Amino acid sequence: MTSEGDTARPSARTAVARAFGNSAAGPLAALIIAVIVFSAVTDTFFTIDNASLIVEQFLVVGTLALGQTLIILTAGIDLANAAIMVLGTLVIARLGQHALPGGLALVIGMLLCTAIGAVSGTLVTRLRLPPFIVTLGVLSVLTATGQLFANGQSFSVPSGVLTLLGERSYLFGRIEVTYGMGVAVVLIAGLWFLLTQTSWGRNVYAVGDDEEAARLTGINNRRTLLSAYVLAGFVYAIAAWQALGRIPNADPNAFQTGNLDSITAVVIGGTSLFGGRGGIPGTVLGALVVTVLTNGLTQAGIDSLYQQVATGILVIVAVAVDRVVRRRAA
């Protein structure tokens, strides 16, 4: 007879296998190839300063992609994540500029982002509406709300706690780092732990893989889905804080392609759009691939339109590979 702990361990190993599997191999190879190519064709790419710049550029979209990963793992998609983040930056900046201490303004803005995630999750779980439709509607509402709230203007961000994540220091007197990088490392490690080492994470994978089978095994699908949207909303709130540190200016027109960029990073990172496979390590690599591609092509003098073409091709290839893998596994 096996104990409860014995049965839990194989489930944990299954979650880890799903999170890593071979999904991270492709984006890792793509990242290495991109670094080699851009190092060969430019003189400024393979430097310590540019490496620090790439990580800084990664932070906002990479954080959005972490939240997007939680939703896609449940076989959903979140088209509103960047809009949630932008509205969060507007509320935080305006409150911090005119009415409240920076710390309190930050807490209110983060609670707002988390609450919007909860609303999206409630619509998906209670009304059984498709995530694509729900988040598309939320995207439209939040985009208009942000414009109305800001009256078409941008807000400067008071220095202090609101811009803390953008403050720089130097390791070994040479390597530039920010507090935002440290927050990103903690967030990545925390989400990886939740998805691979807890029963909640195993439930997320199970629901994304086969919702009906998950229900038959006793998993509360509604609670699992709702919690994923709530946690994703909190991650988008962290992205808003990262954005305020990166560019201390809250603009309602900022990050208009952030939702697509985050989806691109998740897909390139090997997380299946059909749910149940992939994870945080692949998403981090996918976001780095997108950031390195943009940075390298810019330094090589390639027009931004061609950069979008290259990114689009990567997405199509990644989805096609995922489809082939799932068919072979079926």
Backbone hydrogen bonds in HBPLUS format (Angstrom, degrees):
<---DONOR---> <-ACCEPTOR-->    atom                        ^
c    i                          cat <-CA-CA->   ^        H-A-AA   ^      H-
h    n   atom  resd res      DA  || num        DHA   H-A  angle D-A-AA Bond
n    s   type  num  typ     dist DA aas  dist angle  dist       angle   num
A0006-ASP N   A0003-SER O   3.10 MM   3  5.12 119.3  2.48  93.0 107.8     1
A0007-THR N   A0003-SER O   3.16 MM   4  6.54 151.1  2.24 148.3 155.2     2
A0008-ALA N   A0004-GLU O   3.05 MM   4  6.25 138.0  2.23 140.3 152.1     3
A0009-ARG N   A0005-GLY O   3.13 MM   4  6.34 147.8  2.24 146.5 152.9     4
A0012-ALA N   A0008-ALA O   2.91 MM   4  6.24 151.3  2.00 151.6 160.2     5
A0013-ARG N   A0009-ARG O   2.90 MM   4  6.22 158.4  1.95 153.3 159.4     6
A0014-THR N   A0010-PRO O   2.85 MM   4  6.09 146.8  1.96 142.7 152.3     7
A0015-ALA N   A0011-SER O   2.96 MM   4  6.26 154.0  2.02 146.6 153.0     8
A0016-VAL N   A0012-ALA O   2.95 MM   4  6.26 160.4  1.98 151.8 156.9     9
A0017-ALA N   A0013-ARG O   2.88 MM   4  6.07 158.6  1.92 146.1 152.4    10
A0018-ARG N   A0014-THR O   2.89 MM   4  6.14 153.5  1.96 147.6 154.8    11
A0019-ALA N   A0015-ALA O   2.90 MM   4  6.12 150.0  1.99 145.1 153.8    12
A0020-PHE N   A0016-VAL O   2.89 MM   4  6.13 155.5  1.95 154.0 159.8    13
A0021-GLY N   A0017-ALA O   2.61 MM   4  4.84 101.1  2.22 122.8 143.7    14
A0278-GLY N   A0018-ARG O   3.07 MM 260  5.78 154.7  2.13 133.3 139.1    15
A0023-SER N   A0020-PHE O   3.07 MM   3  6.08 124.3  2.39 141.0 153.4    16
A0025-ALA N   A0022-ASN O   3.12 MM   3  5.34 146.0  2.25 104.5 114.5    17
A0028-LEU N   A0024-ALA O   3.10 MM   4  6.05 152.5  2.18 143.2 151.4    18
A0029-ALA N   A0025-ALA O   2.97 MM   4  6.14 159.1  2.01 149.5 154.8    19
A0030-ALA N   A0026-GLY O   2.94 MM   4  6.20 159.8  1.98 153.1 159.4    20
A0031-LEU N   A0027-PRO O   2.82 MM   4  5.97 151.6  1.90 143.6 151.3    21
A0032-ILE N   A0028-LEU O   2.99 MM   4  6.24 161.9  2.02 150.3 154.5    22
A0033-ILE N   A0029-ALA O   2.96 MM   4  6.16 165.4  1.98 152.6 156.6    23
A0034-ALA N   A0030-ALA O   2.92 MM   4  6.06 160.4  1.95 146.1 151.7    24
A0035-VAL N   A0031-LEU O   2.97 MM   4  6.18 161.6  2.00 150.6 155.2    25
A0036-ILE N   A0032-ILE O   3.00 MM   4  6.23 161.8  2.04 150.6 155.4    26
A0037-VAL N   A0033-ILE O   2.90 MM   4  6.11 166.4  1.92 155.6 159.2    27
A0038-PHE N   A0034-ALA O   2.96 MM   4  6.07 176.1  1.96 156.4 157.7    28
A0039-SER N   A0035-VAL O   2.95 MM   4  5.89 145.5  2.07 140.6 150.4    29
A0040-ALA N   A0036-ILE O   3.06 MM   4  6.21 139.4  2.23 139.1 149.3    30
A0040-ALA N   A0037-VAL O   3.08 MM   3  5.18 126.4  2.38  95.9 109.9    31
A0041-VAL N   A0037-VAL O   3.03 MM   4  6.32 146.3  2.15 148.5 158.0    32
A0042-THR N   A0038-PHE O   3.08 MM   4  5.85 136.9  2.27 138.4 145.4    33
A0047-THR N   A0045-PHE O   2.92 MM   2  5.74 134.3  2.13 106.3  92.7    34
A0051-ALA N   A0047-THR O   2.98 MM   4  6.17 151.4  2.06 144.8 153.3    35
A0052-SER N   A0048-ILE O   3.01 MM   4  6.30 156.4  2.07 150.8 156.2    36
A0053-LEU N   A0049-ASP O   3.02 MM   4  6.27 150.5  2.11 141.5 150.3    37
A0054-ILE N   A0050-ASN O   2.84 MM   4  6.09 155.2  1.91 149.9 155.7    38
A0055-VAL N   A0051-ALA O   3.13 MM   4  6.42 158.0  2.18 146.0 151.1    39
A0056-GLU N   A0052-SER O   3.01 MM   4  6.29 157.4  2.07 146.8 153.1    40
A0057-GLN N   A0053-LEU O   2.85 MM   4  6.13 158.9  1.89 152.6 158.5    41
A0058-PHE N   A0054-ILE O   2.91 MM   4  6.08 135.5  2.11 140.5 153.0    42
A0058-PHE N   A0055-VAL O   3.15 MM   3  4.93 125.9  2.45  90.1 104.5    43
A0059-LEU N   A0056-GLU O   3.26 MM   3  5.44 139.0  2.44 100.9 110.8    44
A0062-GLY N   A0058-PHE O   2.67 MM   4  5.29 146.2  1.78 155.6 167.4    45
A0063-THR N   A0059-LEU O   2.91 MM   4  5.87 148.1  2.02 136.1 143.8    46
A0064-LEU N   A0060-VAL O   2.99 MM   4  6.31 160.9  2.03 151.0 156.4    47
A0065-ALA N   A0061-VAL O   2.84 MM   4  6.05 151.3  1.93 145.2 153.6    48
A0066-LEU N   A0062-GLY O   3.06 MM   4  6.36 137.6  2.25 138.0 148.5    49
A0066-LEU N   A0063-THR O   3.14 MM   3  5.10 125.7  2.45  93.9 107.7    50
A0067-GLY N   A0063-THR O   3.32 MM   4  6.73 157.5  2.37 150.9 154.4    51
A0068-GLN N   A0064-LEU O   2.92 MM   4  6.21 157.8  1.97 148.6 155.9    52
A0069-THR N   A0065-ALA O   2.86 MM   4  6.00 141.5  2.01 141.3 150.6    53
A0070-LEU N   A0067-GLY O   3.16 MM   3  5.44 123.6  2.50 101.7 114.0    54
A0072-ILE N   A0068-GLN O   2.94 MM   4  6.20 168.3  1.95 159.2 162.4    55
A0073-LEU N   A0069-THR O   2.91 MM   4  5.96 153.8  1.98 150.9 157.3    56
A0074-THR N   A0071-ILE O   3.05 MM   3  5.40 141.8  2.20 104.6 115.3    57
A0076-GLY N   A0071-ILE O   3.10 MM   5  5.31 152.4  2.18 142.1 140.3    58
A0075-ALA N   A0072-ILE O   2.88 MM   3  4.94 155.1  1.95 114.6 116.1    59
A0276-GLY N   A0073-LEU O   2.91 MM 203  5.14 160.6  1.95 127.4 131.2    60
A0084-ILE N   A0080-ALA O   2.89 MM   4  6.13 153.8  1.96 160.3 168.1    61
A0085-MET N   A0081-ASN O   3.07 MM   4  6.32 159.1  2.11 145.7 151.2    62
A0086-VAL N   A0082-ALA O   2.87 MM   4  6.11 161.2  1.90 150.0 154.8    63
A0087-LEU N   A0083-ALA O   2.99 MM   4  6.12 166.3  2.01 147.8 151.4    64
A0088-GLY N   A0084-ILE O   2.99 MM   4  6.17 152.5  2.07 143.8 152.0    65
A0089-THR N   A0085-MET O   2.95 MM   4  6.34 150.8  2.04 149.6 157.3    66
A0090-LEU N   A0086-VAL O   3.01 MM   4  6.32 155.7  2.07 151.0 157.5    67
A0091-VAL N   A0087-LEU O   2.99 MM   4  6.21 166.6  2.00 155.8 158.4    68
A0092-ILE N   A0088-GLY O   2.95 MM   4  6.04 168.3  1.97 151.5 155.5    69
A0093-ALA N   A0089-THR O   2.91 MM   4  5.91 165.2  1.93 145.2 150.1    70
A0094-ARG N   A0090-LEU O   2.94 MM   4  6.00 164.2  1.97 147.3 152.2    71
A0095-LEU N   A0091-VAL O   2.99 MM   4  6.02 167.9  2.01 151.0 154.9    72
A0096-GLY N   A0092-ILE O   2.88 MM   4  5.93 158.7  1.93 146.6 153.6    73
A0097-GLN N   A0093-ALA O   2.85 MM   4  5.85 132.6  2.07 138.8 151.2    74
A0098-HIS N   A0094-ARG O   3.16 MM   4  6.25 148.4  2.26 147.1 152.7    75
A0099-ALA N   A0095-LEU O   2.93 MM   4  5.16 146.8  2.04 132.4 143.0    76
A0100-LEU N   A0095-LEU O   2.83 MM   5  5.54 169.4  1.84 145.9 149.5    77
A0105-ALA N   A0101-PRO O   2.99 MM   4  6.23 164.2  2.02 160.4 165.6    78
A0106-LEU N   A0102-GLY O   2.91 MM   4  6.08 153.6  1.98 148.7 155.8    79
A0107-VAL N   A0103-GLY O   3.07 MM   4  6.34 156.9  2.12 144.6 150.3    80
A0108-ILE N   A0104-LEU O   2.99 MM   4  6.23 164.2  2.01 154.0 157.6    81
A0109-GLY N   A0105-ALA O   3.01 MM   4  6.18 162.8  2.04 148.4 153.1    82
A0110-MET N   A0106-LEU O   2.93 MM   4  6.12 156.1  1.99 150.1 156.8    83
A0111-LEU N   A0107-VAL O   2.91 MM   4  6.11 154.2  1.97 148.8 156.0    84
A0112-LEU N   A0108-ILE O   2.94 MM   4  6.17 150.3  2.02 145.3 153.8    85
A0113-CYS N   A0109-GLY O   3.08 MM   4  6.38 161.6  2.11 148.3 151.6    86
A0114-THR N   A0110-MET O   3.04 MM   4  6.23 162.0  2.07 146.4 151.5    87
A0115-ALA N   A0111-LEU O   2.84 MM   4  5.99 153.9  1.91 146.4 153.9    88
A0116-ILE N   A0112-LEU O   2.96 MM   4  6.24 152.8  2.03 151.9 158.8    89
A0117-GLY N   A0113-CYS O   3.10 MM   4  6.40 154.5  2.17 145.4 152.1    90
A0118-ALA N   A0114-THR O   2.99 MM   4  6.34 146.4  2.11 141.8 151.5    91
A0119-VAL N   A0115-ALA O   2.91 MM   4  6.27 147.1  2.02 145.9 154.9    92
A0120-SER N   A0116-ILE O   3.02 MM   4  6.33 163.9  2.05 153.6 156.4    93
A0121-GLY N   A0117-GLY O   2.97 MM   4  6.19 161.6  2.00 147.4 152.9    94
A0122-THR N   A0118-ALA O   2.85 MM   4  6.02 149.1  1.95 144.5 153.0    95
A0123-LEU N   A0119-VAL O   3.02 MM   4  6.29 159.9  2.06 152.9 157.2    96
A0124-VAL N   A0120-SER O   3.07 MM   4  6.32 152.7  2.14 147.6 155.2    97
A0125-THR N   A0121-GLY O   2.89 MM   4  6.03 161.3  1.93 148.7 153.9    98
A0126-ARG N   A0122-THR O   2.77 MM   4  5.51 162.9  1.80 147.8 153.8    99
A0134-VAL N   A0130-PRO O   3.03 MM   4  6.31 170.6  2.04 162.1 164.8   100
A0135-THR N   A0131-PRO O   2.92 MM   4  5.91 172.3  1.93 151.6 154.0   101
A0136-LEU N   A0132-PHE O   2.97 MM   4  5.95 142.6  2.11 137.8 148.5   102
A0137-GLY N   A0133-ILE O   2.96 MM   4  6.15 158.3  2.01 149.1 154.3   103
A0138-VAL N   A0134-VAL O   2.90 MM   4  6.21 159.0  1.95 150.2 156.8   104
A0139-LEU N   A0135-THR O   2.84 MM   4  5.88 149.5  1.93 135.8 144.3   105
A0140-SER N   A0136-LEU O   3.13 MM   4  6.43 158.2  2.18 145.9 150.1   106
A0141-VAL N   A0137-GLY O   3.01 MM   4  6.29 165.7  2.03 153.7 157.5   107
A0142-LEU N   A0138-VAL O   2.86 MM   4  5.97 169.4  1.87 155.0 158.0   108
A0143-THR N   A0139-LEU O   2.93 MM   4  5.98 156.2  1.99 148.5 155.2   109
A0144-ALA N   A0140-SER O   3.18 MM   4  6.33 167.1  2.20 148.7 151.5   110
A0145-THR N   A0141-VAL O   2.86 MM   4  6.01 157.2  1.92 146.6 154.3   111
A0146-GLY N   A0142-LEU O   2.81 MM   4  5.88 157.7  1.86 146.6 151.5   112
A0147-GLN N   A0143-THR O   3.21 MM   4  6.44 156.5  2.27 141.9 147.6   113
A0148-LEU N   A0144-ALA O   2.93 MM   4  6.19 161.0  1.97 153.2 158.5   114
A0149-PHE N   A0145-THR O   2.80 MM   4  5.91 162.0  1.83 151.2 156.7   115
A0150-ALA N   A0146-GLY O   2.99 MM   4  6.05 156.5  2.04 143.6 149.7   116
A0151-ASN N   A0147-GLN O   2.75 MM   4  5.56 118.0  2.13 133.9 150.0   117
A0152-GLY N   A0147-GLN O   3.20 MM   5  5.31 140.8  2.36 138.9 147.1   118
A0153-GLN N   A0150-ALA O   2.94 MM   3  5.26 161.2  1.97 111.5 117.7   119
A0155-PHE N   A0250-ALA O   2.80 MM  95  5.02 154.6  1.86 141.4 148.7   120
A0250-ALA N   A0155-PHE O   2.75 MM  95  5.02 160.1  1.79 158.0 156.3   121
A0157-VAL N   A0248-PRO O   3.26 MM  91  5.11 156.4  2.32 128.8 122.8   122
A0163-THR N   A0160-GLY O   3.25 MM   3  5.59 136.8  2.45 105.7 116.0   123
A0164-LEU N   A0161-VAL O   3.31 MM   3  4.81 162.1  2.34  95.0  99.6   124
A0166-GLY N   A0163-THR O   3.05 MM   3  5.63 156.9  2.10 116.5 123.8   125
A0167-GLU N   A0164-LEU O   3.04 MM   3  5.43 163.6  2.07 114.2 119.5   126
A0180-GLY N   A0165-LEU O   2.91 MM  15  4.16 137.2  2.10 126.7 120.1   127
A0169-SER N   A0177-VAL O   2.87 MM   8  5.52 154.4  1.94 156.5 161.6   128
A0177-VAL N   A0169-SER O   2.92 MM   8  5.52 169.4  1.93 153.2 155.3   129
A0171-LEU N   A0175-ILE O   2.78 MM   4  4.97 162.7  1.81 145.0 147.0   130
A0174-ARG N   A0171-LEU O   3.00 MM   3  5.92 171.4  2.01 128.7 129.5   131
A0175-ILE N   A0171-LEU O   3.01 MM   4  4.97 160.6  2.04 154.8 149.5   132
A0181-MET N   A0178-THR O   3.13 MM   3  5.41 135.1  2.34 101.6 112.3   133
A0182-GLY N   A0179-TYR O   3.07 MM   3  5.17 116.5  2.49  96.9 111.9   134
A0183-VAL N   A0179-TYR O   3.01 MM   4  6.39 157.1  2.06 153.0 159.3   135
A0184-ALA N   A0180-GLY O   2.93 MM   4  6.13 154.2  2.00 144.4 151.5   136
A0185-VAL N   A0181-MET O   3.03 MM   4  6.32 154.8  2.10 147.1 153.1   137
A0186-VAL N   A0182-GLY O   3.10 MM   4  6.39 162.7  2.13 150.6 154.6   138
A0187-LEU N   A0183-VAL O   2.90 MM   4  6.10 159.6  1.94 150.6 156.7   139
A0188-ILE N   A0184-ALA O   2.86 MM   4  6.01 164.7  1.88 153.6 157.5   140
A0189-ALA N   A0185-VAL O   2.98 MM   4  6.15 168.9  2.00 151.4 154.6   141
A0190-GLY N   A0186-VAL O   2.88 MM   4  5.99 156.9  1.93 146.6 153.7   142
A0191-LEU N   A0187-LEU O   2.94 MM   4  6.10 166.9  1.96 154.1 156.8   143
A0192-TRP N   A0188-ILE O   2.96 MM   4  6.08 159.8  2.00 148.9 155.2   144
A0193-PHE N   A0189-ALA O   2.98 MM   4  6.14 157.4  2.03 144.5 150.7   145
A0194-LEU N   A0190-GLY O   3.00 MM   4  6.26 161.8  2.03 148.4 153.2   146
A0195-LEU N   A0191-LEU O   2.99 MM   4  6.16 159.8  2.03 151.0 155.7   147
A0196-THR N   A0192-TRP O   3.01 MM   4  6.04 146.3  2.13 147.6 156.1   148
A0197-GLN N   A0193-PHE O   2.80 MM   4  5.25 152.2  1.88 148.8 152.5   149
A0202-ARG N   A0198-THR O   3.22 MM   4  6.60 158.3  2.27 146.1 151.7   150
A0203-ASN N   A0199-SER O   2.91 MM   4  6.14 147.9  2.01 146.2 155.2   151
A0204-VAL N   A0200-TRP O   2.97 MM   4  6.32 149.1  2.06 148.4 156.9   152
A0205-TYR N   A0201-GLY O   3.12 MM   4  6.48 161.7  2.15 153.4 156.4   153
A0206-ALA N   A0202-ARG O   2.98 MM   4  6.15 155.8  2.04 143.0 150.4   154
A0207-VAL N   A0203-ASN O   2.86 MM   4  6.03 166.0  1.88 155.4 158.0   155
A0208-GLY N   A0204-VAL O   3.06 MM   4  6.21 161.7  2.09 147.6 152.8   156
A0209-ASP N   A0205-TYR O   2.91 MM   4  6.01 145.4  2.03 144.5 154.0   157
A0210-ASP N   A0206-ALA O   3.00 MM   4  6.13 171.9  2.00 155.9 157.2   158
A0214-ALA N   A0210-ASP O   2.93 MM   4  6.14 155.4  1.99 153.0 160.7   159
A0215-ARG N   A0211-GLU O   3.00 MM   4  6.26 152.7  2.07 144.5 151.5   160
A0216-LEU N   A0212-GLU O   3.01 MM   4  6.31 155.3  2.08 149.3 155.7   161
A0217-THR N   A0213-ALA O   3.16 MM   4  6.42 130.7  2.42 139.2 151.2   162
A0217-THR N   A0214-ALA O   3.19 MM   3  5.24 137.2  2.39  96.2 107.9   163
A0219-ILE N   A0214-ALA O   3.13 MM   5  5.54 156.3  2.19 156.4 149.3   164
A0218-GLY N   A0215-ARG O   3.01 MM   3  5.28 160.5  2.05 109.8 114.6   165
A0224-THR N   A0220-ASN O   3.01 MM   4  6.23 161.6  2.05 155.2 160.9   166
A0225-LEU N   A0221-ASN O   2.87 MM   4  6.05 170.1  1.88 158.1 160.3   167
A0226-LEU N   A0222-ARG O   2.90 MM   4  6.01 168.7  1.91 153.0 156.7   168
A0227-SER N   A0223-ARG O   2.96 MM   4  6.02 161.4  1.99 145.6 150.9   169
A0228-ALA N   A0224-THR O   3.07 MM   4  6.28 146.3  2.18 142.8 151.8   170
A0229-TYR N   A0225-LEU O   3.13 MM   4  6.50 154.7  2.20 152.0 157.9   171
A0230-VAL N   A0226-LEU O   2.96 MM   4  6.23 157.3  2.01 152.7 159.5   172
A0231-LEU N   A0227-SER O   2.92 MM   4  6.03 166.1  1.94 147.6 151.4   173
A0232-ALA N   A0228-ALA O   2.91 MM   4  6.02 152.7  1.99 140.3 148.7   174
A0233-GLY N   A0229-TYR O   2.92 MM   4  6.12 152.4  1.99 142.5 149.5   175
A0234-PHE N   A0230-VAL O   3.09 MM   4  6.47 148.8  2.19 145.0 153.1   176
A0235-VAL N   A0231-LEU O   2.97 MM   4  6.32 151.7  2.06 147.0 155.0   177
A0236-TYR N   A0232-ALA O   2.90 MM   4  6.25 151.9  1.98 150.9 158.7   178
A0237-ALA N   A0233-GLY O   3.05 MM   4  6.34 139.0  2.22 136.7 147.8   179
A0237-ALA N   A0234-PHE O   3.06 MM   3  4.94 121.7  2.41  90.3 105.6   180
A0238-ILE N   A0234-PHE O   3.07 MM   4  6.53 146.1  2.19 144.0 152.6   181
A0238-ILE N   A0235-VAL O   3.08 MM   3  5.03 117.3  2.49  93.0 108.0   182
A0239-ALA N   A0235-VAL O   2.97 MM   4  6.36 149.5  2.06 144.2 153.2   183
A0240-ALA N   A0236-TYR O   2.93 MM   4  6.28 142.9  2.07 141.0 150.8   184
A0241-TRP N   A0237-ALA O   3.10 MM   4  6.50 153.0  2.18 145.8 152.1   185
A0242-GLN N   A0238-ILE O   2.86 MM   4  6.20 154.6  1.93 148.8 156.7   186
A0243-ALA N   A0239-ALA O   2.81 MM   4  6.07 152.4  1.89 146.7 154.4   187
A0244-LEU N   A0240-ALA O   3.01 MM   4  6.32 152.5  2.09 147.2 153.7   188
A0245-GLY N   A0241-TRP O   3.13 MM   4  6.39 146.3  2.25 143.5 152.2   189
A0246-ARG N   A0242-GLN O   2.87 MM   4  6.10 148.2  1.97 148.1 157.8   190
A0247-ILE N   A0243-ALA O   2.93 MM   4  6.01 177.4  1.93 156.2 156.7   191
A0249-ASN N   A0247-ILE O   2.51 MM   2  5.49 143.6  1.63 113.2 100.2   192
A0254-ALA N   A0251-ASP O   3.13 MM   3  5.36 166.9  2.15 115.5 117.0   193
A0258-GLY N   A0255-PHE O   3.07 MM   3  4.86 164.2  2.10 104.2 107.1   194
A0261-ASP N   A0257-THR O   2.84 MM   4  6.06 158.6  1.88 156.3 163.6   195
A0262-SER N   A0258-GLY O   2.94 MM   4  6.04 153.5  2.01 143.7 150.0   196
A0263-ILE N   A0259-ASN O   3.06 MM   4  6.31 156.6  2.12 144.9 151.3   197
A0264-THR N   A0260-LEU O   2.86 MM   4  6.03 157.2  1.91 146.9 153.7   198
A0265-ALA N   A0261-ASP O   2.99 MM   4  6.26 157.5  2.04 145.5 150.6   199
A0266-VAL N   A0262-SER O   3.02 MM   4  6.28 160.0  2.06 148.6 153.5   200
A0267-VAL N   A0263-ILE O   2.91 MM   4  6.10 167.0  1.93 156.6 159.8   201
A0268-ILE N   A0264-THR O   2.88 MM   4  5.98 170.2  1.89 155.8 159.0   202
A0269-GLY N   A0265-ALA O   2.94 MM   4  5.93 140.7  2.10 135.5 146.6   203
A0271-THR N   A0266-VAL O   3.29 MM   5  5.83 157.5  2.34 162.8 156.1   204
A0270-GLY N   A0267-VAL O   3.02 MM   3  5.37 163.3  2.04 111.3 115.3   205
A0272-SER N   A0277-ARG O   2.93 MM   5  5.58 156.3  1.99 143.2 150.2   206
A0275-GLY N   A0272-SER O   3.06 MM   3  5.33 164.4  2.09 111.2 114.0   207
A0283-THR N   A0279-GLY O   3.22 MM   4  6.45 155.8  2.28 147.4 154.7   208
A0284-VAL N   A0280-ILE O   2.96 MM   4  6.22 161.7  2.00 161.9 165.7   209
A0285-LEU N   A0281-PRO O   3.10 MM   4  6.39 162.4  2.13 148.9 153.4   210
A0286-GLY N   A0282-GLY O   2.74 MM   4  5.96 156.9  1.79 149.9 157.5   211
A0287-ALA N   A0283-THR O   2.82 MM   4  6.02 161.1  1.85 154.5 158.3   212
A0288-LEU N   A0284-VAL O   2.98 MM   4  6.20 151.3  2.06 143.3 151.6   213
A0289-VAL N   A0285-LEU O   2.83 MM   4  6.11 150.0  1.92 148.7 157.3   214
A0290-VAL N   A0286-GLY O   3.06 MM   4  6.36 162.6  2.09 150.5 153.8   215
A0291-THR N   A0287-ALA O   2.95 MM   4  6.15 161.2  1.99 146.3 151.8   216
A0292-VAL N   A0288-LEU O   2.75 MM   4  5.84 166.4  1.77 153.0 157.1   217
A0293-LEU N   A0289-VAL O   2.87 MM   4  5.95 158.7  1.91 148.0 154.5   218
A0294-THR N   A0290-VAL O   3.05 MM   4  6.24 163.3  2.08 147.5 151.5   219
A0295-ASN N   A0291-THR O   2.88 MM   4  6.03 167.5  1.90 152.5 156.6   220
A0296-GLY N   A0292-VAL O   2.74 MM   4  5.74 167.5  1.76 151.5 155.8   221
A0297-LEU N   A0293-LEU O   2.96 MM   4  5.96 165.0  1.98 146.7 151.4   222
A0298-THR N   A0294-THR O   3.04 MM   4  6.06 151.1  2.13 140.9 149.0   223
A0299-GLN N   A0295-ASN O   3.01 MM   4  6.27 160.1  2.06 148.9 154.0   224
A0300-ALA N   A0296-GLY O   2.91 MM   4  6.11 138.6  2.08 140.9 153.0   225
A0302-ILE N   A0297-LEU O   2.86 MM   5  5.24 163.1  1.89 164.8 159.5   226
A0301-GLY N   A0298-THR O   3.02 MM   3  5.13 156.3  2.08 103.3 110.4   227
A0306-TYR N   A0303-ASP O   3.04 MM   3  5.52 129.0  2.31 109.1 121.0   228
A0307-GLN N   A0303-ASP O   3.27 MM   4  6.70 142.5  2.41 140.5 151.2   229
A0308-GLN N   A0304-SER O   3.08 MM   4  6.46 148.6  2.18 146.1 152.9   230
A0309-VAL N   A0305-LEU O   3.08 MM   4  6.42 148.4  2.19 139.8 148.6   231
A0310-ALA N   A0306-TYR O   2.92 MM   4  6.19 161.5  1.96 148.8 152.7   232
A0311-THR N   A0307-GLN O   2.99 MM   4  6.23 160.0  2.03 148.2 153.5   233
A0312-GLY N   A0308-GLN O   2.90 MM   4  6.02 160.9  1.94 146.9 152.4   234
A0313-ILE N   A0309-VAL O   2.98 MM   4  6.24 156.1  2.04 151.0 156.9   235
A0314-LEU N   A0310-ALA O   3.10 MM   4  6.36 155.6  2.16 145.2 151.6   236
A0315-VAL N   A0311-THR O   3.04 MM   4  6.38 154.5  2.11 151.2 157.7   237
A0316-ILE N   A0312-GLY O   3.09 MM   4  6.37 165.4  2.11 152.6 155.6   238
A0317-VAL N   A0313-ILE O   2.97 MM   4  6.17 165.3  1.99 153.8 157.9   239
A0318-ALA N   A0314-LEU O   2.89 MM   4  6.05 158.8  1.94 147.5 153.7   240
A0319-VAL N   A0315-VAL O   2.95 MM   4  6.20 162.9  1.98 156.7 160.2   241
A0320-ALA N   A0316-ILE O   2.93 MM   4  6.07 159.0  1.98 148.1 154.6   242
A0321-VAL N   A0317-VAL O   2.92 MM   4  6.11 158.5  1.97 151.1 156.5   243
A0322-ASP N   A0318-ALA O   3.00 MM   4  6.22 157.5  2.05 144.3 150.7   244
A0323-ARG N   A0319-VAL O   2.94 MM   4  6.19 154.4  2.00 148.5 155.0   245
A0324-VAL N   A0320-ALA O   3.04 MM   4  6.32 159.0  2.08 148.8 153.9   246
A0325-VAL N   A0321-VAL O   2.92 MM   4  6.16 162.9  1.95 154.5 159.1   247
A0326-ARG N   A0322-ASP O   3.01 MM   4  6.19 160.7  2.04 149.9 154.6   248
A0327-ARG N   A0323-ARG O   3.04 MM   4  6.24 154.2  2.11 146.5 153.5   249
A0328-ARG N   A0324-VAL O   3.02 MM   4  6.27 156.6  2.08 150.3 156.3   250
A0329-ALA N   A0325-VAL O   2.97 MM   4  6.15 146.1  2.08 142.9 152.8   251
A0330-ALA N   A0326-ARG O   2.99 MM   4  6.09 127.8  2.27 138.3 150.7   252
